[in-house]
Amino acid sequence: MTISTDSQPPVLLRSRSLMSGIFDHPPQDRPTCSVVTHSSSAESLESWRNVNDSPPSPPPHLPPLIDDCTEQEHARRIAIARSHGHHYDEAAGVRAILDALTEHERTFLSDENMPLRHYRAEKGNLTEAIRKIKCTLRWREEFGVDDIRRCFDRNNHSRQLNHLAEIISRENETGKIYCRGYDRQGRAILYLTPGRENSTSEMDNMRHLVYHLERAIACTRRKSGRQKVCIVIGYEGFKLANAPPLSTTKHTLTILQGHYPERMFRAYICDPPLVFRTFWNIIRHFVDPTTLEKIAFCSGGEGQRLLERDFDVDTTERQAGGRMELRPFDSEEFLYDTPFDYAYDEEVDDGRSFLGVAGNDERD
């Protein structure tokens, strides 16, 4: 498996994200907001008619949003859109997606750039982008993503949230998934170690996965203002018996590809054992071609060089090419004593308020 090693810097959206003008002003003002995108140099976006239906603006301590899309990626989207007869215009696409959402659906937008990510993922196919974002918003409501995000809040006194916390704590006991450290551009690193699998419950596995995806996204947002995360899959202790059932694998891919589009910067599969090939030959047919291009198999010297290029290997774990012996993972400390938007073993800013998993009630 090969990946692009294009190192072009991502485009920084000038001072505000594509949709900030939609969220930041009361409806009676009806201001216009000039934004800079790849597809237009000065588009005017009107505010929502009811600002209460929109996600809240990011807290002031967060850095400005940075667009993780390179010019090369953008050019490719335009080419694909044209080949399928679609006109690619991000600002117009975002407006159309918002117009297609009900007031209730808008309350479940994860953040202000969610419509843009879905538009990009569908390469300008507006009909599919609207269908899929509606599906994701319904899924976020029914799956209880907001409850999963805040279930470890120290101010939580809800039986339902406590039950979710117990499920995720049990799933996380072996440290099979957690967030630790960042790549060289400030994207959180999410470690997945299939050899530490400790559960056969597909639904609990998915709740556990979603908790950590949301947490890695929040860590990246706080650290650098970027919107994508890195996934490191290590195969320490893996046996074919650890491979999840096909239904669980397909469910995982549905969540990653369908409900978190444009969130993965790259997945690094590190030193996969020979038995993994059998598993991979089955699941690769369910992986979207665009996702496949973001998967890097890291073995031997070439794999180590890729990891050293993207990570500070003095701060990554051994399975991600790390040189140092890091402190063992403590699940209880990570879940209960570390703020939601901080990675494991990351020094917490003393100036911040800390309420268990502070930030759970803030959208990315």
C-alpha positions as CSV (number, residue, x, y, z in Angstrom):
1,M,0.0,0.0,0.0
2,T,1.4,3.4,-1.0
3,I,0.3,6.8,0.1
4,S,0.9,10.3,-1.2
5,T,3.8,12.0,0.5
6,D,2.6,15.4,-0.6
7,S,3.7,17.9,2.1
8,Q,1.9,21.0,0.8
9,P,0.7,23.1,3.7
10,P,-3.0,23.1,4.3
11,V,-4.9,26.3,3.5
12,L,-5.6,28.6,6.4
13,L,-9.1,30.1,6.2
14,R,-8.7,33.8,6.8
15,S,-9.7,34.5,10.4
16,R,-12.9,32.5,10.3
17,S,-14.2,29.2,9.1
18,L,-16.4,28.9,6.0
19,M,-19.5,28.9,8.1
20,S,-18.7,31.2,11.0
21,G,-20.8,34.0,9.6
22,I,-23.8,31.7,9.8
23,F,-23.3,31.0,13.5
24,D,-21.9,34.2,15.1
25,H,-24.6,36.9,14.6
26,P,-28.1,37.3,15.9
27,P,-30.7,36.9,13.1
28,Q,-32.0,40.5,13.3
29,D,-28.5,41.8,12.2
30,R,-28.5,39.7,9.1
31,P,-24.9,40.6,8.3
32,T,-22.8,39.2,5.4
33,C,-19.5,37.4,6.0
34,S,-16.7,37.4,3.5
35,V,-14.8,34.2,3.5
36,V,-12.0,32.7,1.5
37,T,-12.3,29.2,0.3
38,H,-10.8,27.2,-2.6
39,S,-13.9,27.6,-4.7
40,S,-14.7,31.3,-4.2
41,S,-12.7,34.4,-3.1
42,A,-15.5,36.4,-1.6
43,E,-18.8,34.7,-0.9
44,S,-21.6,36.2,1.3
45,L,-23.2,33.8,3.7
46,E,-26.4,34.9,5.5
47,S,-27.0,34.0,9.2
48,W,-29.5,31.4,10.3
49,R,-33.0,32.7,10.9
50,N,-32.8,31.3,14.5
51,V,-29.4,31.5,16.0
52,N,-30.6,29.2,18.9
53,D,-30.6,26.3,16.4
54,S,-26.9,26.6,15.7
55,P,-24.0,25.1,17.6
56,P,-22.4,27.6,20.0
57,S,-19.4,29.6,18.9
58,P,-16.0,28.1,19.9
59,P,-14.8,29.3,23.3
60,P,-12.2,32.1,23.2
61,H,-9.3,30.0,24.4
62,L,-9.4,27.8,21.2
63,P,-7.1,28.6,18.3
64,P,-8.4,29.7,14.9
65,L,-9.7,26.9,12.7
66,I,-7.3,25.6,10.1
67,D,-8.4,23.9,7.0
68,D,-6.7,20.6,6.7
69,C,-7.4,20.4,2.9
70,T,-4.5,20.8,0.6
71,E,-4.7,22.4,-2.9
72,Q,-4.0,19.0,-4.4
73,E,-6.9,17.4,-2.6
74,H,-9.2,20.3,-3.6
75,A,-8.1,20.0,-7.3
76,R,-8.9,16.3,-7.2
77,R,-12.4,16.9,-5.8
78,I,-13.1,19.4,-8.5
79,A,-11.9,16.9,-11.2
80,I,-14.1,14.1,-9.7
81,A,-17.1,16.4,-9.4
82,R,-16.7,17.5,-13.1
83,S,-16.3,13.9,-14.2
84,H,-19.7,13.1,-12.6
85,G,-21.4,16.2,-13.9
86,H,-21.4,18.2,-10.7
87,H,-20.4,21.8,-10.3
88,Y,-18.1,22.1,-7.3
89,D,-18.7,25.2,-5.2
90,E,-18.1,24.8,-1.5
91,A,-19.8,28.0,-0.3
92,A,-22.9,27.4,-2.4
93,G,-22.9,23.7,-1.3
94,V,-22.9,24.6,2.4
95,R,-25.7,27.0,1.9
96,A,-27.8,24.4,0.1
97,I,-27.1,21.8,2.8
98,L,-28.1,24.2,5.6
99,D,-31.3,25.1,3.7
100,A,-32.2,21.4,3.5
101,L,-31.9,20.8,7.2
102,T,-34.8,21.2,9.6
103,E,-34.4,23.2,12.8
104,H,-34.3,20.0,14.8
105,E,-31.6,18.5,12.6
106,R,-29.5,21.6,13.0
107,T,-29.3,21.2,16.8
108,F,-27.3,18.0,16.2
109,L,-24.6,19.5,14.0
110,S,-21.4,18.5,15.7
111,D,-19.7,21.8,14.8
112,E,-19.9,24.6,12.3
113,N,-17.9,22.9,9.5
114,M,-19.9,19.6,9.5
115,P,-21.8,20.6,6.3
116,L,-18.6,21.5,4.5
117,R,-17.0,18.1,5.4
118,H,-20.0,16.2,4.0
119,Y,-19.9,18.3,0.8
120,R,-16.2,17.6,0.4
121,A,-16.6,13.9,1.1
122,E,-19.2,13.6,-1.7
123,K,-17.1,15.5,-4.2
124,G,-19.8,18.1,-4.9
125,N,-22.6,15.6,-5.2
126,L,-25.1,17.8,-3.3
127,T,-27.9,15.3,-3.3
128,E,-25.7,12.6,-1.6
129,A,-24.2,15.2,0.8
130,I,-27.6,16.2,2.0
131,R,-28.8,12.6,2.3
132,K,-25.7,11.5,4.2
133,I,-25.6,14.5,6.6
134,K,-29.2,13.9,7.4
135,C,-28.4,10.3,8.1
136,T,-25.5,11.3,10.3
137,L,-27.5,13.8,12.3
138,R,-30.2,11.2,12.9
139,W,-27.5,8.7,13.9
140,R,-25.9,11.3,16.4
141,E,-29.3,11.8,18.0
142,E,-30.3,8.1,18.2
143,F,-26.8,6.9,19.2
144,G,-26.6,9.5,21.9
145,V,-23.3,11.0,20.9
146,D,-23.7,14.0,23.1
147,D,-24.4,11.8,26.1
148,I,-21.3,9.7,25.2
149,R,-19.2,12.8,25.1
150,R,-20.2,14.0,28.6
151,C,-20.7,10.7,30.5
152,F,-17.5,11.2,32.6
153,D,-18.4,14.8,33.6
154,R,-17.9,15.1,37.4
155,N,-21.1,17.1,37.6
156,N,-23.1,14.3,36.0
157,H,-25.8,12.8,38.2
158,S,-27.7,11.0,35.5
159,R,-28.3,7.3,35.7
160,Q,-28.1,7.0,31.9
161,L,-24.8,8.9,31.7
162,N,-23.4,6.8,34.6
163,H,-24.4,3.7,32.7
164,L,-22.5,4.9,29.6
165,A,-19.5,5.7,31.7
166,E,-19.5,2.2,33.2
167,I,-19.7,0.7,29.7
168,I,-16.8,2.8,28.3
169,S,-14.7,2.2,31.4
170,R,-15.1,-1.6,31.1
171,E,-14.3,-1.4,27.3
172,N,-11.2,0.7,28.0
173,E,-9.7,-1.4,30.8
174,T,-7.1,-2.9,28.6
175,G,-6.2,0.3,26.8
176,K,-7.2,-0.9,23.4
177,I,-8.1,2.6,22.2
178,Y,-6.9,6.0,23.6
179,C,-5.5,9.3,22.6
180,R,-1.9,10.2,23.3
181,G,0.3,12.8,21.8
182,Y,0.1,14.8,18.5
183,D,1.7,14.7,15.0
184,R,4.0,17.4,14.0
185,Q,1.1,19.7,12.9
186,G,-0.9,19.3,16.0
187,R,-3.3,16.5,15.1
188,A,-4.2,14.1,18.0
189,I,-2.9,10.5,17.7
190,L,-5.5,7.9,18.4
191,Y,-3.9,4.5,19.2
192,L,-5.9,1.3,18.4
193,T,-4.4,-2.0,19.6
194,P,-6.6,-4.9,18.4
195,G,-4.5,-7.4,20.4
196,R,-6.0,-5.9,23.6
197,E,-9.6,-6.6,22.6
198,N,-11.6,-7.5,25.7
199,S,-15.2,-7.4,24.6
200,T,-17.6,-9.3,22.3
201,S,-20.4,-6.7,22.5
202,E,-20.6,-4.9,19.1
203,M,-22.7,-2.0,20.4
204,D,-20.5,-1.4,23.4
205,N,-17.4,-1.5,21.2
206,M,-19.0,1.2,19.0
207,R,-19.8,3.4,21.9
208,H,-16.2,3.1,23.1
209,L,-15.0,3.9,19.6
210,V,-17.2,7.0,19.2
211,Y,-16.1,8.3,22.6
212,H,-12.5,8.2,21.6
213,L,-13.1,9.6,18.1
214,E,-15.0,12.6,19.7
215,R,-12.2,13.0,22.2
216,A,-9.4,12.9,19.6
217,I,-11.3,15.5,17.5
218,A,-11.6,17.7,20.6
219,C,-7.9,17.4,21.4
220,T,-6.9,18.4,17.9
221,R,-9.3,21.3,17.9
222,R,-7.9,22.7,21.2
223,K,-4.2,22.0,20.3
224,S,-3.9,23.3,16.8
225,G,-7.3,24.3,15.4
226,R,-7.1,21.5,12.8
227,Q,-10.0,19.2,12.1
228,K,-8.5,15.8,11.4
229,V,-6.9,13.1,13.5
230,C,-4.2,10.5,13.1
231,I,-4.9,6.8,13.8
232,V,-2.1,4.4,14.7
233,I,-3.1,0.7,14.6
234,G,-0.5,-1.4,16.4
235,Y,-0.6,-5.2,16.4
236,E,1.2,-6.0,19.6
237,G,-0.2,-9.3,20.8
238,F,-2.6,-9.7,17.9
239,K,-3.8,-13.1,16.8
240,L,-6.4,-14.0,14.2
241,A,-8.7,-14.9,17.2
242,N,-8.6,-11.2,18.1
243,A,-10.0,-10.1,14.8
244,P,-13.5,-8.8,15.3
245,P,-16.5,-10.3,13.6
246,L,-17.2,-9.0,10.1
247,S,-20.3,-7.3,11.3
248,T,-18.3,-5.3,13.9
249,T,-15.7,-4.4,11.2
250,K,-18.4,-3.2,8.8
251,H,-20.1,-1.2,11.7
252,T,-16.8,0.4,12.5
253,L,-16.2,1.4,8.8
254,T,-19.8,2.8,8.6
255,I,-19.1,5.1,11.6
256,L,-15.7,6.2,10.4
257,Q,-16.5,6.7,6.7
258,G,-20.2,7.6,6.9
259,H,-20.5,9.7,10.1
260,Y,-17.0,11.1,10.4
261,P,-16.1,12.1,6.8
262,E,-13.0,14.2,6.3
263,R,-11.9,13.6,9.9
264,M,-9.0,11.1,9.3
265,F,-5.7,12.6,8.2
266,R,-3.9,9.3,7.9
267,A,-4.1,5.8,9.4
268,Y,-0.7,4.1,10.1
269,I,-0.9,0.3,10.3
270,C,2.3,-0.5,12.1
271,D,4.2,-3.8,11.8
272,P,1.1,-5.9,10.9
273,P,1.7,-9.7,11.4
274,L,1.4,-12.2,8.6
275,V,-2.0,-13.4,10.0
276,F,-3.3,-9.8,9.4
277,R,-3.1,-10.3,5.7
278,T,-6.0,-12.7,5.7
279,F,-8.1,-10.3,7.7
280,W,-7.1,-7.3,5.5
281,N,-7.9,-9.2,2.3
282,I,-11.5,-9.5,3.5
283,I,-12.1,-6.0,4.9
284,R,-10.3,-4.0,2.3
285,H,-13.2,-4.5,-0.1
286,F,-15.4,-2.6,2.3
287,V,-13.1,0.4,2.6
288,D,-13.8,3.5,0.5
289,P,-11.1,4.2,-2.2
290,T,-10.5,7.6,-0.8
291,T,-10.0,6.1,2.7
292,L,-7.6,3.5,1.3
293,E,-5.3,6.2,0.0
294,K,-5.0,7.5,3.6
295,I,-3.8,4.2,4.9
296,A,-0.1,3.6,5.3
297,F,1.5,0.3,6.1
298,C,4.6,1.0,8.2
299,S,7.1,-1.8,8.4
300,G,10.9,-1.8,8.3
301,G,13.1,1.1,7.6
302,E,10.7,2.8,5.1
303,G,7.9,2.7,7.6
304,Q,10.1,4.1,10.4
305,R,11.1,7.0,8.1
306,L,7.4,7.8,7.5
307,L,6.7,7.8,11.2
308,E,9.7,10.0,11.9
309,R,8.6,12.4,9.2
310,D,5.1,12.8,10.7
311,F,5.7,12.3,14.4
312,D,8.2,13.3,17.1
313,V,9.2,9.7,17.8
314,D,10.6,10.7,21.2
315,T,6.9,11.2,22.3
316,T,5.2,8.4,20.5
317,E,4.7,4.8,21.7
318,R,7.0,2.0,20.6
319,Q,4.3,0.7,18.2
320,A,4.4,4.0,16.4
321,G,8.1,4.1,16.0
322,G,8.8,5.6,19.4
323,R,12.3,5.6,20.8
324,M,11.5,6.2,24.4
325,E,9.8,4.1,27.1
326,L,6.7,6.0,27.9
327,R,4.6,5.9,31.1
328,P,2.1,3.0,31.0
329,F,-1.4,3.8,30.1
330,D,-3.8,4.3,33.1
331,S,-7.4,4.1,31.9
332,E,-9.0,5.5,35.0
333,E,-6.7,8.5,35.0
334,F,-7.4,9.1,31.3
335,L,-11.2,8.8,31.6
336,Y,-11.9,10.3,35.0
337,D,-9.0,12.7,35.7
338,T,-8.0,14.2,32.4
339,P,-10.0,16.9,30.6
340,F,-11.9,15.7,27.6
341,D,-9.9,17.8,25.2
342,Y,-6.5,16.7,26.5
343,A,-4.6,13.6,25.5
344,Y,-3.2,11.1,27.9
345,D,-0.1,12.2,29.8
346,E,-0.5,15.8,28.4
347,E,0.3,18.6,30.7
348,V,-3.0,20.4,31.6
349,D,-3.0,24.2,31.4
350,D,-3.3,25.3,35.0
351,G,-5.3,28.4,33.9
352,R,-8.2,26.3,32.7
353,S,-11.2,25.4,34.7
354,F,-11.2,21.6,35.3
355,L,-14.5,19.8,35.8
356,G,-13.6,16.2,35.2
357,V,-13.9,16.1,31.5
358,A,-14.2,19.9,30.9
359,G,-15.3,20.7,27.5
360,N,-17.9,17.9,27.1
361,D,-20.6,20.4,26.7
362,E,-18.7,22.4,24.1
363,R,-18.9,21.3,20.5
364,D,-15.6,21.0,18.5
